[in-house]
Amino acid sequence: MEPPLPSGVPDAGADGPHPGTSRARMLLRGMTRRCPVCGERRIFTGYFRLKAVCPRCGLRFNRLEGQWSGDIGINTIVTFTLLYIVLLGGTLLMWGDVKVGALAVAALAVVLIFPVLFVPVAKTLWLALDLMMRPLQPDEMTGPGQPAA
């Protein structure tokens, strides 16, 4: 269970966006589809769609125009890394008798299935990374449950 959030706008200190939130914790929350600031799990309205605001801490998820190009980049990087691992690992495992058809099927599965499954994780992971690079500003928070301005 996450500790209660301090009242007011979180302090963007060295620990993270609010006291007690380390960068490692923010990344872990991002990798598990949770709000990087408070750890709230109910931040998606569907599999692919984030709510506008975190229902617990009031973080506005859309912090800047064009922000979500970062999650596409993360998804692409992770997908290509996984594809590289599958191709290299498969080639090494079948060394001497490489079955190109089997490798092609595995590669196709990685390229077609993984990016779709990884979309929500990429969104919350990018949000955590963005918060680390660009700390919260007072206008990026609303009260919990309040609509974003």
Order of alpha helices (4+ residues) and beta strands (2+ residues): alpha-alpha-alpha
